[in-house]
Amino acid sequence: MPYIMLSDGSAMTSVPIMLQQQQSFGNVAWLSDAQLLYTLYSPIAFGGINNGGEVDLFMTATTSGGEPKTLYSGINLQRPAGSPSQATLAFEAEHGPFQAQPNIDVETLDVSTLTLHILTHNDGTYIQAAWSPDGSKIAYACAKGKQSLQICTMNSDGTNMRILTAGMNSHQWPAWSPDSKRIAYFNEAQIAGKIDSTIFIVDVDDSHERAVTSHTGVSRDETPSWAPNGREIVFQTDRLGSGFRIAVVRPDGSALTMLTK
């Protein structure tokens, strides 16, 4: 069940989502101030050792728990993201047998006409699409073959693709700053067989990267999102142990505060 709370961590409330047997949900995001966008999963089997799959429905629900609405359904779809105008969804779609490491593309769906556009090229892994605040660009994580994931951008029609980051680590979960000048993401490494991840920022114009969070030992700071005023970045972290909690930090790395205990 998803939860919402005020930006200081207070007034946490649940949003009721009814599930049928074997259904699950995930990828919860804001579509508007009063609407949540999420994915409803129902497992299916096609036969064959690697040919399981999921029927995935992109759903909306009000924060008060009103009757949900289905926007689109398909097979093996993930992470819908609504454009600022709410007219278009960007999402990732697997092209191949489930659990067989198929290529994954970023696609868009016009909500009113149900017109689909494949923006990437069925030649690698293109995931975690995020719209720029004006809707003109999409940031995403990209990799070809066995290369590590990098943070990339493209125009909303798939043209003018750029790679902003570099290095052997996995760069994931791009999030635009409100002024569209920076993208936050997390940089994931392996240390002694364990995942260690840190929040970073990259400048869109000159690809300058710098770390926002730091920690001693092995910890996971992940899934950043900017506050609308651009003054804070919220993220999940396991630095206190016993699972993930929600924290905020300023873009310069100062004033890190845990919102959930």
Residue, then its C-alpha position, 0 to 999 in steps of 0.5 A: m500500500p502506498y503512503i503519502m506524507l508532508s515534506d517534513g515527514s509528518a501526517m503520513t497516511s495510506v492510499p488504499i489500493m484494492l488488489q485481487q489474488q496474485q496481483s501486486f503493484g509498484n512504480v508509484a509516482w505523482l501524476s498531478d497534485a491529487q493523482l498517483l500513477y502506478t503499475l498493477y502486475s498480474p503474472i501469466a505463463f506462456g510456456g517454456i523455461n524462460n517464457g513467463g510474463e506479466v500483464d501490466l496495467f498503468m493505473t491512476a488513483t486519487t490520493s483520497g483512494g477514489e476509484p482507480k482508472t486504467l490508462y494502458s495495459g500490455i505485457n512486461l511494461q515498467r515504470p510509467a512516468g507522466s509528462p508535465s501536461q499529463a498528455t503522454l506517458a513514457f515507460e520501459a518495455e521488454h522485447g523478448p522472453f521474460q527472465a531472458q535478459p531481453n532488450i528494453d526500450v523507452e516508449t511513449l503513449d499518447v493518453s488520448t489517442l493511445t498512439l505508441h512511439i518507440l524512442t530507442h532502438n531495440d539494441g540495449t537497455y534503456i530504462q527509468a524515463a524521466w521528463s524534463p519540467d517543460g516536457s521537451k526532453i527525457a532523461y533515462a539510464c542507458a547501456k548497450g551489451k554488457q556496458s554499465l548504465q549511464i545517464c542519458t538524455m534525448n528530445s521527447d521524440g527520441t532525437n538528439m540522444r546524449i550520454l552525460t555520465a561516464g565510468m564503470n559504475s552503474h548510473q541510475w534513476p535520473a531526476w531533473s532539477p526544477d530548472s532543468k539544468r541538473i539531473a540527480y541520480f545514484n551511482e552504484a558500485q560493488i564493494a566486497g560483494k555488496i551494493d554501495s550507492t551514492i547520490f550524484i548530480v550531473d550538469v546537463d550542459d557540460s556533464h560535470e558530475r559531483a557527489v551529493t551524499s557520502h557515508t562510511g562503510v557500505s550503504r545504499d543512497e538511492t532513487p533521488s527526487w527533487a523538491p519543487n523549489g529545487r532546494e532539497i533532494v529526497f531519497q531512500t537510504d539504508r544507512l540506519g540499517s533494518g531496511f530503507r528510510i526516506a531522507v532529504v539533503r540539500p544539493d550541496g550535500s549539507a543538512l541531511t535529514m531522516l524523515t522516517k524512522 
